[in-house]
Amino acid sequence: MMKSEKGQALPLVLIAIAIGALVIPSFLSHTGASLIGSKIYAQEINVQYAADSGAEHALWNLKYGGLSDTLIAVGDNVSYQLDESVNGLPVIVNVVKTAEPDVFGITSSSGGRVLNVSVSVNTTAANILSWYIE
């Protein structure tokens, strides 16, 4: 009985190795591409959050920091860089008074990303009118 079973394991092992040789490279390729995509996505999210922080800073300054009181005439603007970097990136903010009453345009840029926000700020509320990324 043992003589008839001799050598049957070898073909099974060879089949398993062949299937593994076909499946493993495509799995590793997919895993590598996913890791690269995740890294790029994380970098873009950090840039986006940095630009968002500049817009939030300007909005806070308009509502509570007295910035709206210094921007009186249409076209008056102020530009500044945040004191601290955000996600390791410098953030540059520009705020301009528009022709509409109590409406300001905010441009926040960081890491090549430019965020444009239009806000309405008065003594009772601050509302975002539009928000878009260039």
DSSP file (Angstrom, degrees, kcal/mol; ACC not computed):
  #  RESIDUE AA STRUCTURE BP1 BP2  ACC     N-H-->O    O-->H-N    N-H-->O    O-->H-N    TCO  KAPPA ALPHA  PHI   PSI    X-CA   Y-CA   Z-CA
    1    1 A M     >        0   0    0      0, 0.0     4,-0.7     0, 0.0     3,-0.4   0.000 360.0 360.0 360.0 -36.8    0.0    0.0    0.0
    2    2 A M  H >>  +     0   0    0      1,-0.2     4,-0.6     2,-0.2     3,-0.6   0.832 360.0  60.6 -69.3 -32.1    2.9    2.5    0.7
    3    3 A K  H 34 S+     0   0    0      1,-0.2     3,-0.5     2,-0.2    -1,-0.2   0.836 101.0  53.5 -66.5 -30.9    4.4    1.8   -2.6
    4    4 A S  H 34 S+     0   0    0     -3,-0.4    -1,-0.2     1,-0.2    -2,-0.2   0.722 109.0  49.1 -77.1 -20.5    1.3    3.1   -4.5
    5    5 A E  H X< S+     0   0    0     -4,-0.7     3,-1.5    -3,-0.6     4,-0.3   0.481  81.2 123.3 -94.6  -4.0    1.3    6.4   -2.6
    6    6 A K  T 3< S+     0   0    0     -4,-0.6    -3,-0.0    -3,-0.5    -4,-0.0  -0.392  78.0   9.1 -64.7 125.6    4.9    7.2   -3.1
    7    7 A G  T 3  S+     0   0    0     -2,-0.2    -1,-0.2     3,-0.0     3,-0.1   0.475  88.3 116.3  87.7   3.5    5.6   10.6   -4.9
    8    8 A Q  S <> S+     0   0    0     -3,-1.5     4,-1.0     1,-0.2    -2,-0.1   0.765  70.0  60.1 -76.0 -23.6    2.0   11.9   -4.7
    9    9 A A  H  > S+     0   0    0     -4,-0.3     4,-2.5     1,-0.2     5,-0.2   0.844  93.9  65.2 -71.8 -33.1    3.0   14.8   -2.4
   10   10 A L  H  > S+     0   0    0      1,-0.2     4,-2.4     2,-0.2     5,-0.2   0.928 101.3  46.5 -59.8 -49.6    5.4   16.3   -5.0
   11   11 A P  H  > S+     0   0    0      0, 0.0     4,-2.2     0, 0.0    -1,-0.2   0.888 112.8  51.4 -62.0 -36.0    2.8   17.2   -7.6
   12   12 A L  H  X S+     0   0    0     -4,-1.0     4,-2.3     2,-0.2    -2,-0.2   0.915 110.9  47.4 -65.2 -42.4    0.5   18.7   -4.9
   13   13 A V  H  X S+     0   0    0     -4,-2.5     4,-2.4     2,-0.2    -1,-0.2   0.903 111.6  50.7 -64.6 -41.2    3.4   20.9   -3.6
   14   14 A L  H  X S+     0   0    0     -4,-2.4     4,-2.2    -5,-0.2    -2,-0.2   0.885 110.2  49.7 -64.6 -39.0    4.3   21.9   -7.2
   15   15 A I  H  X S+     0   0    0     -4,-2.2     4,-2.5     2,-0.2    -2,-0.2   0.921 111.1  49.5 -65.1 -43.5    0.7   22.9   -7.8
   16   16 A A  H  X S+     0   0    0     -4,-2.3     4,-2.4     1,-0.2    -2,-0.2   0.905 111.8  48.6 -62.3 -41.8    0.6   24.9   -4.6
   17   17 A I  H  X S+     0   0    0     -4,-2.4     4,-2.4     2,-0.2    -1,-0.2   0.897 111.0  50.8 -65.0 -40.2    3.8   26.7   -5.5
   18   18 A A  H  X S+     0   0    0     -4,-2.2     4,-1.3     2,-0.2    -2,-0.2   0.921 111.7  46.7 -64.9 -43.7    2.5   27.5   -9.0
   19   19 A I  H  X S+     0   0    0     -4,-2.5     4,-2.2     1,-0.2     3,-0.3   0.922 113.6  49.0 -64.2 -43.2   -0.7   29.0   -7.7
   20   20 A G  H  X S+     0   0    0     -4,-2.4     4,-2.6     1,-0.2    -2,-0.2   0.885 107.6  55.0 -61.6 -39.3    1.2   31.0   -5.1
   21   21 A A  H  < S+     0   0    0     -4,-2.4    -1,-0.2     1,-0.2    -2,-0.2   0.795 112.6  43.5 -66.2 -27.4    3.6   32.2   -7.8
   22   22 A L  H  X S+     0   0    0     -4,-1.3     4,-0.6    -3,-0.3    -2,-0.2   0.846 121.4  37.1 -83.6 -36.0    0.6   33.5   -9.8
   23   23 A V  H  X S+     0   0    0     -4,-2.2     4,-2.0    -5,-0.1    -2,-0.2   0.897 107.2  60.1 -86.2 -43.3   -1.3   35.1   -6.9
   24   24 A I  H  X S+     0   0    0     -4,-2.6     4,-2.7     1,-0.2     5,-0.2   0.881 101.2  51.7 -61.7 -45.1    1.4   36.6   -4.7
   25   25 A P  H  > S+     0   0    0      0, 0.0     4,-2.3     0, 0.0    -1,-0.2   0.920 112.1  46.4 -61.3 -41.1    3.0   39.0   -7.2
   26   26 A S  H  X S+     0   0    0     -4,-0.6     4,-2.3     2,-0.2    -2,-0.2   0.892 113.1  50.4 -68.5 -36.0   -0.4   40.6   -8.1
   27   27 A F  H  X S+     0   0    0     -4,-2.0     4,-2.4     2,-0.2    -1,-0.2   0.928 112.1  46.7 -63.5 -45.5   -1.3   40.8   -4.4
   28   28 A L  H  X S+     0   0    0     -4,-2.7     4,-2.5     2,-0.2    -2,-0.2   0.872 111.4  52.0 -65.6 -36.8    2.1   42.5   -3.6
   29   29 A S  H  X S+     0   0    0     -4,-2.3     4,-2.3    -5,-0.2    -1,-0.2   0.926 111.1  47.0 -64.4 -44.5    1.7   44.9   -6.5
   30   30 A H  H  X S+     0   0    0     -4,-2.3     4,-2.2     2,-0.2    -2,-0.2   0.903 112.1  50.7 -63.6 -41.1   -1.8   45.9   -5.3
   31   31 A T  H  X S+     0   0    0     -4,-2.4     4,-2.1     2,-0.2    -2,-0.2   0.912 110.5  49.1 -63.3 -43.5   -0.5   46.4   -1.8
   32   32 A G  H  X S+     0   0    0     -4,-2.5     4,-2.1     1,-0.2    -2,-0.2   0.907 111.3  49.0 -62.9 -42.6    2.4   48.6   -3.0
   33   33 A A  H  X S+     0   0    0     -4,-2.3     4,-2.5     1,-0.2    -1,-0.2   0.885 110.2  51.9 -65.2 -37.7    0.0   50.7   -5.1
   34   34 A S  H  X S+     0   0    0     -4,-2.2     4,-2.4     2,-0.2    -1,-0.2   0.900 109.0  50.1 -65.3 -40.3   -2.3   51.1   -2.1
   35   35 A L  H  X S+     0   0    0     -4,-2.1     4,-2.0     2,-0.2    -2,-0.2   0.911 111.7  47.5 -64.5 -42.2    0.5   52.2    0.2
   36   36 A I  H  X S+     0   0    0     -4,-2.1     4,-2.3     2,-0.2    -2,-0.2   0.926 112.7  49.4 -64.3 -44.4    1.7   54.8   -2.4
   37   37 A G  H  X S+     0   0    0     -4,-2.5     4,-2.5     1,-0.2    -2,-0.2   0.894 110.1  51.0 -61.8 -40.5   -1.9   56.1   -2.8
   38   38 A S  H  X S+     0   0    0     -4,-2.4     4,-2.4     2,-0.2    -1,-0.2   0.885 109.6  50.4 -64.5 -38.5   -2.4   56.3    0.9
   39   39 A K  H  X S+     0   0    0     -4,-2.0     4,-2.0     2,-0.2    -2,-0.2   0.925 112.3  46.1 -66.3 -44.2    0.8   58.3    1.3
   40   40 A I  H  X S+     0   0    0     -4,-2.3     4,-2.3     2,-0.2    -2,-0.2   0.912 112.8  50.8 -64.5 -42.5   -0.2   60.8   -1.5
   41   41 A Y  H  X S+     0   0    0     -4,-2.5     4,-2.4     1,-0.2    -2,-0.2   0.912 109.2  50.9 -61.5 -43.0   -3.7   61.1    0.0
   42   42 A A  H  X S+     0   0    0     -4,-2.4     4,-2.1     1,-0.2    -1,-0.2   0.893 109.9  50.1 -63.0 -39.8   -2.3   61.9    3.4
   43   43 A Q  H  X S+     0   0    0     -4,-2.0     4,-1.9     2,-0.2    -1,-0.2   0.919 111.6  48.0 -64.5 -42.6    0.0   64.6    2.0
   44   44 A E  H  X S+     0   0    0     -4,-2.3     4,-2.6     1,-0.2    -2,-0.2   0.879 109.9  52.3 -66.3 -37.7   -2.9   66.2    0.2
   45   45 A I  H  X S+     0   0    0     -4,-2.4     4,-2.9     2,-0.2    -1,-0.2   0.905 107.9  52.0 -64.3 -40.7   -5.1   66.1    3.3
   46   46 A N  H  X S+     0   0    0     -4,-2.1     4,-1.9     2,-0.2    -2,-0.2   0.901 111.2  47.1 -62.3 -40.4   -2.3   67.8    5.3
   47   47 A V  H  X S+     0   0    0     -4,-1.9     4,-2.3     2,-0.2    -2,-0.2   0.920 112.8  49.5 -65.7 -43.8   -2.1   70.6    2.6
   48   48 A Q  H  X S+     0   0    0     -4,-2.6     4,-2.6     1,-0.2    -2,-0.2   0.923 110.8  48.9 -61.9 -45.5   -5.9   71.0    2.6
   49   49 A Y  H  X S+     0   0    0     -4,-2.9     4,-2.1     1,-0.2    -1,-0.2   0.872 109.4  53.2 -63.5 -36.4   -6.1   71.2    6.4
   50   50 A A  H  X S+     0   0    0     -4,-1.9     4,-1.4    -5,-0.2    -1,-0.2   0.937 111.1  45.3 -64.4 -45.5   -3.3   73.8    6.4
   51   51 A A  H  X S+     0   0    0     -4,-2.3     4,-1.6     1,-0.2    -2,-0.2   0.905 111.9  53.1 -64.2 -40.5   -5.2   76.0    3.9
   52   52 A D  H  X S+     0   0    0     -4,-2.6     4,-2.6     1,-0.2    -1,-0.2   0.883 103.8  56.8 -60.0 -38.4   -8.4   75.5    5.9
   53   53 A S  H  X S+     0   0    0     -4,-2.1     4,-2.4     1,-0.2    -1,-0.2   0.874 103.9  53.0 -64.5 -35.8   -6.7   76.6    9.0
   54   54 A G  H  X S+     0   0    0     -4,-1.4     4,-2.2     2,-0.2    -1,-0.2   0.908 110.3  47.1 -64.2 -41.5   -5.8   79.9    7.4
   55   55 A A  H  X S+     0   0    0     -4,-1.6     4,-2.5     2,-0.2    -2,-0.2   0.908 112.6  49.4 -66.3 -41.4   -9.4   80.6    6.4
   56   56 A E  H  X S+     0   0    0     -4,-2.6     4,-2.5     2,-0.2    -2,-0.2   0.894 110.0  51.9 -63.5 -39.5  -10.6   79.7    9.9
   57   57 A H  H  X S+     0   0    0     -4,-2.4     4,-2.5     2,-0.2    -2,-0.2   0.929 111.4  46.3 -62.1 -45.9   -8.0   82.0   11.4
   58   58 A A  H  X S+     0   0    0     -4,-2.2     4,-2.4     2,-0.2    -2,-0.2   0.904 111.6  51.5 -64.5 -41.3   -9.1   84.9    9.2
   59   59 A L  H  X S+     0   0    0     -4,-2.5     4,-2.2     2,-0.2     5,-0.2   0.914 110.6  48.3 -62.6 -42.5  -12.8   84.2    9.9
   60   60 A W  H  X>S+     0   0    0     -4,-2.5     4,-3.5     1,-0.2     5,-1.0   0.925 111.7  50.1 -62.7 -43.7  -12.1   84.2   13.6
   61   61 A N  H  <5S+     0   0    0     -4,-2.5     6,-2.3     3,-0.2     7,-0.5   0.859 111.0  49.8 -64.1 -34.7  -10.2   87.5   13.3
   62   62 A L  H  <5S+     0   0    0     -4,-2.4     6,-0.6     5,-0.2    -1,-0.2   0.912 120.1  35.4 -68.0 -41.5  -13.0   89.0   11.3
   63   63 A K  H  <5S+     0   0    0     -4,-2.2    -2,-0.2    -5,-0.2    -3,-0.2   0.913 140.3   6.0 -80.5 -44.4  -15.6   88.0   13.9
   64   64 A Y  T  <5S+     0   0    0     -4,-3.5    -3,-0.2    -5,-0.2    -2,-0.1   0.627 119.4  62.7-118.4 -18.0  -13.8   88.4   17.2
   65   65 A G  S   <S-     0   0    0     -5,-1.0    -3,-0.2    -4,-0.3    -4,-0.2   0.435 100.6-112.9 -96.6   1.5  -10.3   89.9   16.5
   66   66 A G  S >> S+     0   0    0     -5,-0.3     4,-0.7    -4,-0.2     3,-0.7   0.545  76.9 128.5  83.9   6.1  -11.4   93.3   15.2
   67   67 A L  H >>  +     0   0    0     -6,-2.3     4,-1.0     1,-0.2     3,-0.9   0.865  69.1  58.9 -64.1 -35.1  -10.1   92.7   11.6
   68   68 A S  H 34 S+     0   0    0     -6,-0.6    -1,-0.2    -7,-0.5     3,-0.1   0.792  99.2  59.3 -65.1 -26.2  -13.4   93.7   10.1
   69   69 A D  H <4 S+     0   0    0     -3,-0.7    -1,-0.2     1,-0.2    -2,-0.2   0.755 104.8  49.2 -73.5 -23.6  -13.1   97.1   11.8
   70   70 A T  H << S+     0   0    0     -3,-0.9     2,-1.0    -4,-0.7    -1,-0.2   0.677 100.3  67.9 -88.1 -18.7   -9.8   97.8    9.9
   71   71 A L     <  +     0   0    0     -4,-1.0    -1,-0.2     1,-0.2     4,-0.1  -0.787  60.7 139.3-102.7  90.2  -11.2   96.8    6.5
   72   72 A I        +     0   0    0     -2,-1.0    -1,-0.2    -3,-0.1     2,-0.2   0.891  48.9  58.9-101.4 -52.3  -13.7   99.6    5.9
   73   73 A A  S >  S-     0   0    0      1,-0.1     3,-2.2     2,-0.0    24,-0.3  -0.485  96.0 -90.7 -85.7 152.4  -13.5  100.7    2.2
   74   74 A V  T 3  S+     0   0    0      1,-0.3    24,-0.2    -2,-0.2    -1,-0.1  -0.381 115.2  22.8 -58.5 129.5  -14.1   98.4   -0.7
   75   75 A G  T 3  S+     0   0    0     22,-2.6    -1,-0.3     1,-0.4    23,-0.1   0.225  84.1 139.3  94.7 -13.9  -10.8   96.9   -1.8
   76   76 A D    <   +     0   0    0     -3,-2.2    21,-2.6    22,-0.1    -1,-0.4  -0.401  30.3 173.6 -58.9 137.1   -9.1   97.3    1.6
   77   77 A N  E     -A   96   0A   0     19,-0.2     2,-0.4    -3,-0.1    19,-0.2  -0.971  26.9-157.5-146.4 162.6   -7.1   94.2    2.3
   78   78 A V  E     -A   95   0A   0     17,-2.2    17,-2.7    -2,-0.3     2,-0.4  -0.997   8.7-164.2-140.5 136.7   -4.6   92.7    4.7
   79   79 A S  E     +A   94   0A   0     -2,-0.4     2,-0.3    15,-0.2    15,-0.2  -0.952  18.5 156.0-121.0 142.3   -2.2   89.9    4.1
   80   80 A Y  E     -A   93   0A   0     13,-2.6    13,-3.4    -2,-0.4     2,-0.4  -0.988  35.3-124.9-157.6 161.5   -0.3   87.9    6.8
   81   81 A Q  E     -A   92   0A   0     -2,-0.3    11,-0.2    11,-0.2    -2,-0.0  -0.919  39.4-105.0-109.7 138.0    1.3   84.6    7.4
   82   82 A L        -     0   0    0      9,-2.3     9,-0.3    -2,-0.4     4,-0.1  -0.325  26.6-125.7 -60.0 142.8    0.3   82.5   10.4
   83   83 A D  S    S+     0   0    0      7,-0.1     2,-0.3     2,-0.0    -1,-0.1   0.839  93.6  39.9 -60.7 -35.5    2.8   82.7   13.2
   84   84 A E  S    S-     0   0    0      7,-0.0     7,-0.2     5,-0.0     2,-0.1  -0.879  89.2-113.3-116.5 148.0    3.1   78.9   13.3
   85   85 A S        -     0   0    0     -2,-0.3     2,-0.5     5,-0.1     3,-0.1  -0.423  25.2-137.0 -72.6 155.0    3.3   76.4   10.5
   86   86 A V  B >  S-E   89   0B   0      3,-2.7     3,-1.6     1,-0.2   -36,-0.1  -0.973  83.7 -11.1-117.5 122.6    0.4   74.0   10.2
   87   87 A N  T 3  S-     0   0    0     -2,-0.5    -1,-0.2     1,-0.3   -37,-0.1   0.833 130.9 -57.4  55.3  33.6    1.3   70.4    9.4
   88   88 A G  T 3  S+     0   0    0      1,-0.2    -1,-0.3    -3,-0.1    -3,-0.1   0.593 117.1 113.0  77.4  10.9    4.8   71.6    8.7
   89   89 A L  B <   -E   86   0B   0     -3,-1.6    -3,-2.7   -43,-0.1    -1,-0.2  -0.920  67.9-121.2-118.9 140.2    3.6   74.1    6.1
   90   90 A P        -     0   0    0      0, 0.0     2,-0.5     0, 0.0    21,-0.4  -0.531  26.0-149.9 -73.7 147.0    3.5   77.9    6.1
   91   91 A V        -     0   0    0     -9,-0.3    -9,-2.3    -7,-0.2     2,-0.5  -0.981   8.1-164.8-123.7 125.1    0.1   79.4    5.6
   92   92 A I  E     -AB  81 109A   0     17,-2.5    17,-2.8    -2,-0.5     2,-0.4  -0.930   8.9-166.7-112.3 131.0   -0.5   82.8    3.9
   93   93 A V  E     -AB  80 108A   0    -13,-3.4   -13,-2.6    -2,-0.5     2,-0.4  -0.932   9.9-173.3-121.9 138.7   -3.8   84.6    4.3
   94   94 A N  E     -AB  79 107A   0     13,-2.6    13,-2.9    -2,-0.4     2,-0.4  -0.999   4.8-170.8-130.0 130.1   -5.3   87.5    2.4
   95   95 A V  E     -AB  78 106A   0    -17,-2.7   -17,-2.2    -2,-0.4     2,-0.4  -0.980   6.8-177.1-122.3 131.4   -8.5   89.2    3.5
   96   96 A V  E     -AB  77 105A   0      9,-2.6     9,-2.9    -2,-0.4     2,-0.4  -0.974  26.5-123.9-131.4 143.3  -10.2   91.8    1.3
   97   97 A K  E     - B   0 104A   0    -21,-2.6   -22,-2.6    -2,-0.4     7,-0.2  -0.725  32.0-152.5 -83.3 129.0  -13.4   93.9    1.8
   98   98 A T        -     0   0    0      5,-2.2     5,-0.2    -2,-0.4     4,-0.1  -0.382  28.5-102.1 -95.8 177.6  -15.9   93.4   -1.0
   99   99 A A  S    S+     0   0    0     -2,-0.1   -25,-0.1   -25,-0.1    -1,-0.1   0.735  98.0  87.7 -72.4 -22.7  -18.5   95.8   -2.4
  100  100 A E  S >  S-     0   0    0      1,-0.1     3,-1.6     3,-0.1    -2,-0.3  -0.550  94.7 -97.7 -78.4 142.6  -21.3   94.0   -0.6
  101  101 A P  T 3  S-     0   0    0      0, 0.0    -1,-0.1     0, 0.0     3,-0.1  -0.351 102.1  -2.5 -61.9 134.3  -22.0   95.1    3.0
  102  102 A D  T 3  S+     0   0    0      1,-0.2    19,-2.8    -4,-0.1     2,-0.5   0.651 102.5 127.0  61.3  18.7  -20.3   93.0    5.7
  103  103 A V  E <   - C   0 120A   0     -3,-1.6    -5,-2.2    17,-0.2     2,-0.3  -0.916  34.5-178.6-112.7 133.4  -18.9   90.6    3.1
  104  104 A F  E     -BC  97 119A   0     15,-2.9    15,-2.8    -2,-0.5     2,-0.5  -0.937  21.2-136.4-128.0 148.6  -15.2   89.7    2.9
  105  105 A G  E     -BC  96 118A   0     -9,-2.9    -9,-2.6    -2,-0.3     2,-0.5  -0.911  19.4-164.7-104.3 132.7  -13.1   87.6    0.6
  106  106 A I  E     -BC  95 117A   0     11,-3.6    11,-3.1    -2,-0.5     2,-0.5  -0.967   6.7-172.6-118.4 130.1  -10.5   85.3    2.2
  107  107 A T  E     -BC  94 116A   0    -13,-2.9   -13,-2.6    -2,-0.5     2,-0.5  -0.990   6.8-178.9-120.2 123.3   -7.7   83.6    0.3
  108  108 A S  E     -BC  93 115A   0      7,-2.6     7,-3.2    -2,-0.5     2,-0.4  -0.984   3.7-174.4-123.5 127.2   -5.6   81.1    2.2
  109  109 A S  E     +BC  92 114A   0    -17,-2.8   -17,-2.5    -2,-0.5     2,-0.3  -0.959  12.3 155.9-128.1 143.1   -2.7   79.3    0.5
  110  110 A S  E >   - C   0 113A   0      3,-2.3     3,-2.1    -2,-0.4   -59,-0.2  -0.914  68.3  -3.3-161.4 132.0   -0.4   76.6    1.7
  111  111 A G  T 3  S-     0   0    0    -21,-0.4     3,-0.1    -2,-0.3   -64,-0.1   0.799 129.1 -52.1  58.1  32.0    1.7   74.0   -0.1
  112  112 A G  T 3  S+     0   0    0      1,-0.3     2,-0.4   -65,-0.1    -1,-0.3   0.381 113.0 118.2  86.1  -6.0    0.5   75.0   -3.5
  113  113 A R  E <   -C  110   0A   0     -3,-2.1    -3,-2.3   -66,-0.1     2,-0.5  -0.824  47.0-162.3 -96.8 132.4   -3.2   74.8   -2.5
  114  114 A V  E     -C  109   0A   0     -2,-0.4    20,-3.0    -5,-0.2     2,-0.5  -0.970   1.9-165.5-118.6 125.0   -5.3   78.0   -2.7
  115  115 A L  E     -CD 108 133A   0     -7,-3.2    -7,-2.6    -2,-0.5     2,-0.5  -0.937   2.4-162.7-111.4 127.1   -8.6   78.2   -0.8
  116  116 A N  E     +CD 107 132A   0     16,-3.1    16,-2.5    -2,-0.5     2,-0.4  -0.942  12.3 176.9-112.7 127.4  -11.0   81.0   -1.6
  117  117 A V  E     -CD 106 131A   0    -11,-3.1   -11,-3.6    -2,-0.5     2,-0.5  -0.990  18.3-158.1-131.9 137.3  -13.8   81.8    0.8
  118  118 A S  E     -CD 105 130A   0     12,-2.3    11,-3.4    -2,-0.4    12,-1.5  -0.974  23.6-178.3-112.3 126.0  -16.5   84.5    0.8
  119  119 A V  E     -CD 104 128A   0    -15,-2.8   -15,-2.9    -2,-0.5     2,-0.5  -0.932  26.4-144.9-129.5 149.1  -17.9   85.2    4.2
  120  120 A S  E     -CD 103 127A   0      7,-3.0     7,-2.9    -2,-0.3     2,-0.5  -0.962  26.0-177.2-108.8 122.4  -20.5   87.5    5.6
  121  121 A V  E     + D   0 126A   0    -19,-2.8     2,-0.2    -2,-0.5     5,-0.2  -0.980  13.2 147.3-127.3 125.7  -19.6   88.8    9.1
  122  122 A N        -     0   0    0      3,-2.7   -54,-0.0    -2,-0.5    -2,-0.0  -0.782  62.7 -80.4-139.0-172.0  -21.6   91.0   11.4
  123  123 A T  S    S+     0   0    0     -2,-0.2     3,-0.1     1,-0.2    -2,-0.0   0.740 125.7  36.8 -68.1 -22.0  -22.1   91.4   15.1
  124  124 A T  S    S+     0   0    0      1,-0.2     2,-0.3     0, 0.0    -1,-0.2   0.724 122.2   7.5-102.9 -24.6  -24.5   88.4   15.4
  125  125 A A        -     0   0    0      2,-0.0    -3,-2.7   -62,-0.0     2,-0.4  -0.984  46.2-144.9-155.5 160.6  -23.1   85.9   13.0
  126  126 A A  E     -D  121   0A   0     -2,-0.3     2,-0.4    -5,-0.2    -5,-0.2  -0.982  27.8-175.1-129.7 120.2  -20.5   84.8   10.6
  127  127 A N  E     -D  120   0A   0     -7,-2.9    -7,-3.0    -2,-0.4     2,-0.6  -0.944  24.4-132.3-122.1 136.5  -21.7   82.9    7.5
  128  128 A I  E     +D  119   0A   0     -2,-0.4    -9,-0.3    -9,-0.2     3,-0.1  -0.765  22.4 180.0 -84.3 122.3  -19.7   81.2    4.7
  129  129 A L  E     -     0   0A   0    -11,-3.4     2,-0.3    -2,-0.6   -10,-0.2   0.840  67.2  -1.9 -91.4 -39.9  -21.2   82.2    1.4
  130  130 A S  E     -D  118   0A   0    -12,-1.5   -12,-2.3     2,-0.0    -1,-0.4  -0.990  57.1-173.1-151.3 155.3  -18.9   80.3   -0.9
  131  131 A W  E     +D  117   0A   0     -2,-0.3     2,-0.3   -14,-0.2   -14,-0.2  -0.937  17.4 155.6-151.7 120.1  -15.9   78.0   -0.6
  132  132 A Y  E     -D  116   0A   0    -16,-2.5   -16,-3.1    -2,-0.3     2,-0.4  -0.997  30.2-133.3-150.9 156.3  -13.8   76.6   -3.4
  133  133 A I  E      D  115   0A   0     -2,-0.3   -18,-0.2   -18,-0.2    -2,-0.0  -0.865 360.0 360.0-110.2 137.4  -10.3   75.3   -4.0
  134  134 A E              0   0    0    -20,-3.0   -19,-0.1    -2,-0.4    -1,-0.1   0.395 360.0 360.0 -96.8 360.0   -8.0   76.3   -6.9
